[in-house]
């Protein structure tokens, strides 16, 4: 009996344990739009802390009580879902897209997050905002569309480079361009920028087809960027390209055709006026030199006018010789789709653009394949591959101050294209522009492969390991030839140059992430490693003494020379991030990254870059209930962190190096660089505080930020005593500060069934100054800029001209005390800077039934712009230069009130840097206007089409400015971190008009 009772109680105990353990529920979560598996969905037993996240194939398993309950499904971009358990053991959930919250899902470094709980300063640019814009450079699409992002062009030529500044310039010696990350691949400006004579800049994302872009995210504060550590001091731009999905195949085809021309050309005087002005200058110079017009010179010769009959002068239009109306054409085709096992996107693009300058054109062909495979349970693998071929025909020395473009604007208009014998006219300073476009030969051909493969495996529920390998390989072939009339070919029977260069970057990354939580607490933790290496190789061959101008390759030259170089650098990194969220109300983010660079010595190789961010979603507080109709969302956030920079030094800057030399025809080596093992990272500490507000059910949303950025240990060339044998040494010395405010406003002004009007406005102001410097220094062409403690970067260092003496026509200057003087040798001083007080953009998008209209304004206010064109066009009478129309406002007689002095070589030569050439560079530009029409689906569905849209568009349509130069938006030296705000007859951005269509099958 005792044994029977014992057995009975054991059975009851076992049954009780089983009942207490409950049962296991399994299932799969898919999206309603295409039935694809949703990875990372939070599955929570309502009212408990029990929860799990779905795996790579959308599956889950969760222990629940025997009595059941309710499962809650939460996923970014989808409507929350609750399903009763009942007596089921398998529950498959189908979640529906939430079109409102989907717009609030943002890509972050190594992940994605709901904007509601985002703690960082981050701006999104959608594919809709940038589609069908006629530009060869993807980075130009950021212009005016994100607060705090300043984009400057250095040329209006096809494929011309730009500089992108996020929250100001954070380095003096190094690059201030942001880090670009494409589909998770960190890429950088390759070493091929500036290769070859004429150079030019190349953006690392220039080969990305804009039609392939799904979204762009601009990361601005340390909370967002510290996860990228040493490469993120200047901000980060995340680019996500389009991918396939679990849906039937979809084919997209797009085409546009347009024309472009110079919106503005310089006002130059005609040939007869040019000779009249030359006669006036010669008369004044004679009087200044000999006292009167009747006086004789030391040789006993009387005065003689240079031109006896100006009215009979010819009038040569040098601009007409080199400018034209260019054609733009673009073709895009893409196919995307997939199923549960494989998802794909395949696309191709051909972009062809004739420059507004003759002989300049640009062609880019790209092909992209994005694939995602789901071969077995819990495993996902994929690849992203891009091939791009770019061909550029350039004008030889198209970015030289004595090249064809400055020549066309500066050569006197009374001089002819040709000599009487039919040969091109030669000039002492400028090359003949017509000869340059007709005889120049400068071709560049670039092949690039950007690809990555990845594998992602779910080790445990919510615990995933992702490993990837990426390669960015670029090969450049550049050939140029100067015939016996042009540039280096003069006196050498032709000059040829051939360049072959490769830049190979590879990155291997491993990221282990764990997402877990319950109804109240959510955690997302990741740790990762990065290995990166960059290898650059270049060979240059040159030749002279060609048999004739029909032979343009170096192999045909009688005299040949060659040189070669190779270099490399590498980075190793460790990083971690923890995101914590309590009830969508209190949010914290911690990042730590450790980077080691081969550019520094072993003692200083590692840098540590942490950040901390806190967020408070006030609108989730219980006391906030009842206010939703007016203020539906309110979040306050703050962050602080460190990022680094190593771009200011060469690969072996910390080492003592030697270079080859010779003496008495004997080879040898000599010291080239003094070692400095104490070199270390530039470090930028950034503090940010911001607020995000949604009003009237998000009809009005406002984002505002205030930040300070302090960069220390600037890598600068510090002068050394002559006894050292070296002129300078790169050291960590100097500090730089940026601080500013940003404001973004989105307004849904009208929301009706057939009529919608949305407005996006952004504005930002940044203040920059040097806070510590070993000693002031001047840079660029006779010291135009001065760097000094307490002053901003890009400070112009000029003679301050306050006017012109009404009686004599002599220029009046202000000395350092502010007193007027006629002394042309007065000390120069800082008279302005190229930094704008504020800048931004305004976009309006209107939809009425099937019509859509958008117009986008970009603006900048308060920056000084150096109109160096006037330096060559307002002069005292040298025959090497023509005159601008402004010269007609010169001083001519007593009583004249003007800023342009009396024509005289003395007034011209005595003061080469008068501040009158500095102008207000403020402008507002109608950057784009587009009118489109989408054909009714009731019509196009009959022929098997899903969507057809046709449109007309204009680019750079109107510009409002007081600036007298060609283009206030152009900076001729945008690629130089030390020089901004200069225009010297740079090619202006063209005005473009085009039409196109998009078809979806």
Residue, then its C-alpha position, 0 to 999 in steps of 0.5 A: x500500500x505504501x508503495x502504491x501511495x508513493x507511486x501515486x504521489x510521484x505521478x501527481x508531482x510529475x504531472x504538476x511539473x508538466x502542467x507548470x512547464x506549460x507548452x511550446x508555441x512555434x510559428x513564423x512571422x511574414x509581411x503582408x505585402x510580399x509574404x517574406x519572412x520578417x527577421x528580428x520581430x519581437x514576440x512577447x507573451x502579453x503581461x509577462x517578461x517572456x519574449x523572443x525574436x524571430x530568426x533569419x527565416x522568420x521563425x520563433x519558439x516560445x514557452x507559454x503557460x498551459x492556460x495560454x494567453x496572448x502573443x504580442x508581435x512588434x516590428x519596426x515599420x509594421x502595425x503591432x499585432x496581438x493573437x490569442x494562443x488558445x489551444x494552438x501549438x503553431x501560430x503563424x503571424x502576418x504583419x501589415x505595413x504601417x505606412x506612417x511608421x515605416x517612414x520613421x524606420x532609419x538605417x543606423x551604423x550596423x543596424x536599423x532603428x525606429x526614429x521614435x527611439x533614436x538618440x542621435x542627430x540623423x537626417x534622412x534623404x529618400x529615393x523619392x527626393x532625388x530621383x531623376x535629377x540630372x547629375x553625374x555625382x551622387x554626393x551632389x544629391x545631398x545639396x540643400x536637402x539635409x540640415x548641417x550638410x554643406x556641399x560645394x562644387x569646384x567645377x560645372x564640368x561633367x563629373x566635376x568634384x565636390x566637397x561635402x562638409x557635415x557640421x563644418x571643417x574638422x581638420x586643417x591638414x586632412x580631409x574633411x569629407x565624410x565617411x561613406x558607407x554603401x550597403x554596409x561597406x565603408x568606402x573612402x576617397x581613393x588615391x586616384x583623385x588628382x592623378x595626372x596633370x590637371x588632377x581633379x577630385x573624384x568622390x568615392x560614391x561617384x560611381x553609384x547610380x542614383x536610381x539604385x539608391x533606396x535611401x541616404x542617412x546622414x549621421x552627424x553627432x558622436x552617438x551616430x558616428x562613434x561606431x565607425x571610430x577613426x573614420x567618422x570625425x567628419x560625419x557619416x553618409x549611409x547609402x542603402x541600395x534597392x534589393x529584391x523581395x518575396x514578390x513576382x518580378x518587377x521591371x523598371x525602365x527610365x529615360x530622360x533627355x535634356x540640354x544644358x548651357x551656361x547660365x551666366x558668362x562674364x561681361x567683357x568689353x568688346x574689341x574697340x572698347x578694349x583698345x580705348x581702355x588700353x589707350x587711356x591706361x597708356x596715357x595715364x602711365x606716361x603722365x605718371x612716369x614723365x609728368x605730362x603727355x607732352x614729355x619725352x621719355x629717356x630715349x627722347x621719344x614722344x608719347x604714342x597711343x598703342x592703338x591709332x584707330x580703336x573703332x576699326x578693331x576686331x571683336x573676337x568672342x573667345x567664349x563662343x570659341x569654347x562653349x556650347x549647348x550640351x546634351x544629357x541622356x540617361x537610361x536605367x533598367x532594373x529587374x527585381x523580385x524573388x521568393x522565399x529562397x532567393x531575392x534579387x535585384x539586377x540593374x544597369x545604367x548608362x549616363x552620357x553628358x556633353x559638357x558646356x565646354x567643347x571637347x569635354x564629355x562624360x560617360x558612366x556605365x554601371x551594372x549592379x547585382x544584389x542577391x539574398x539567399x536563404x539556403x537552409x534554416x537560420x542561414x542567410x547569405x548574399x552579395x552586392x556587386x557593382x561594376x562601373x566604367x567611366x570615360x572622361x574627355x577633358x580639356x588639358x589644364x581645364x582647372x589651371x588658372x592659365x588654361x582655356x577657360x580663364x583664357x577665354x574670359x581674359x584674353x583681349x577681345x581685339x586679338x584674333x583666333x588665328x595668325x595671318x598664315x592660319x596658325x593659332x595666335x599665341x599668347x604670353x600667359x594664356x593658351x589659345x582657347x580655340x586651340x585647346x578645344x580643337x587640338x587638346x587630347x586628354x582622356x581618362x578611363x576608369x574601371x571600378x568593382x565594388x562588391x561584398x559577400x556576407x553570411x548571417x547565421x542565427x546561433x540562438x533565438x535573437x543571437x546572430x553572427x554576420x560576417x562579410x568581406x568587401x573589396x573596392x578595386x579601381x583601375x585608372x588609365x589616363x593619356x594626354x598629349x600636348x602638340x607642339x603648340x600647347x602647354x608642355x609641347x611647346x619647344x619639345x616637339x610634343x609632350x605625352x603622358x600615360x598613367x596606369x594606377x590601381x587602388x585596392x581596398x578590402x575590408x573584413x568585418x564580423x558582427x555578433x548581435x543579440x536582441x532580447x527583451x520583454x514588454x517593458x525592456x528592450x536590449x540590442x547588443x553588438x560586438x564586432x571586428x574590422x580589418x582593412x587594407x588599402x594598396x595603391x600602385x601607380x606608373x607614369x610614363x612621359x615622352x617628348x620629341x614626337x615625329x608628328x602630332x598624329x602620334x599621341x602615345x608615349x611609345x612614339x616619343x623619341x625621348x621617354x621617361x618613367x616613374x613608379x610608386x606603391x604604398x599601403x596602409x591598414x586599420x584593425x578595429x574592435x567595437x561594441x554598442x548597447x541600445x537600451x529602451x524602456x517602454x519606448x520612453x527612456x532610451x540609452x545608447x553606448x558605443x565604444x570603438x578601438x582603432x589601430x592604424x599602421x600610419x602611427x608608431x606602435x606606442x600611439x597606434x591604438x585610439x579609443x573612441x566612445x560615445x554615450x547618448x540618452x533620450x527621453x520620449x516625453x510623449x510616452x509619459x502617462x502625464x502626457x496623455x490627452x495632449x496627443x491631438x496637439x503634440x503627438x510626439x516629443x523627444x529630448x536627446x543628448x549625446x557626447x563622444x569622441x571620433x578620430x582622424x588620421x587623413x592628415x598624414x602620409x602612410x609613413x609620416x611617423x618614420x624617418x624616410x630617405x629618398x634617392x638622389x645623385x651627386x656627380x652622376x653617382x647615385x645615392x640617398x639622402x634624408x627626406x623626412x624627420x621621424x616623429x614617433x609621437x604622432x597620434x590621432x586627431x580627436x574630435x569631441x562632440x556634444x549634441x543636444x536636440x529635440x524632436x516634436x510632432x504636432x497635430x498628428x505629425x502634420x507639423x514636425x520639427x527637429x532642432x539641434x545644438x552642437x559643439x565640436x572641438x578637435x584637438x591634436x591637429x596634425x600640422x606641419x610645424x616649422x623647424x630651425x634651419x639647423x635641423x636640416x628640415x623646413x618642417x615636421x608634422x606634429x600634433x599641435x593645434x585645436x579647432x572648434x565648430x559649433x552651431x545650430x540646425x533646424x528641420x521643419x516638415x509640414x503637411x500643409x494640405x492632406x486631401x484625397x486628391x490634393x496633397x502639399x508637403x513642405x520641407x525646410x532646413x536651415x543651419x549655422x556653423x561657427x568655426x575658429x582656430x582655438x590653438x595654433x603654434x603660429x599664424x600661417x598664410x596659404x594659397x597663391x600669395x597668401x590669400x588666406x590666413x590661419x590665426x588663433x581666434x579667427x575662422x578657417x578660410x579667413x581672407x588676408x587682404x589690403x582693406x580698400x575703403x574707397x577711391x580718392x575722388x580727386x586723384x583716383x588713387x585707392x584708399x586703404x585702411x591701416x591696422x588702426x582703421x585710419x585711411x591711407x594712400x600707402x599701398x604697402x599698408x599691412x594686410x589684415x583679415x577682412x572676412x571669411x568664406x564661411x556662411x552665416x547660415x545655409x539650407x534648402x526648401x522643398x515643396x511637393x504638390x500632388x493633385x490627382x495624377x499630377x505632381x509638382x515639386x520645386x526645390x530652393x537651395x540657399x546660402x547667406x553671409x559668406x564672402x566670395x573672392x571674385x578673382x575674375x575681377x583681379x584679371x578684368x579690372x586692371x591698370x592696363x596690361x595688354x596681356x589681359x582684356x577688361x571686364x564690363x565693370x571697368x567702365x565704372x572706373x575713376x576717370x575725372x575729379x569728382x567720380x565716386x567709385x571703388x575702381x581706381x584710375x587706370x594706371x600701372x602704378x595703382x594696379x601693381x602696388x596693391x595685388x590683394x585689394x579687398x574690393x574683390x571680396x563680395x557677398x556670396x549669398x544666394x538663393x537658387x531654384x535648384x530643381x523644378x519638376x512637373x510630372x503626370x502619372x497615367x491612370x492605371x485603368x488605361x495602362x493596365x490594359x497593355x500590361x503596365x503597372x505604372x507610367x510617369x512622364x515629366x519635365x524638369x529644370x535644374x539651376x533654373x533661377x539664381x538670386x544673388x548680388x554676386x557679380x561672378x559666374x556662380x556663387x555656388x562654385x569654389x575653384x578650390x573645393x578639394x583643398x581643405x585649406x581654401x574655400x570661397x574662391x572663384x577664378x573663371x571656373x566652369x559654372x554649373x549649367x542650366x539644364x532642361x529635360x524631359x523623361x519617363x519611367x515605366x514599370x512592368 
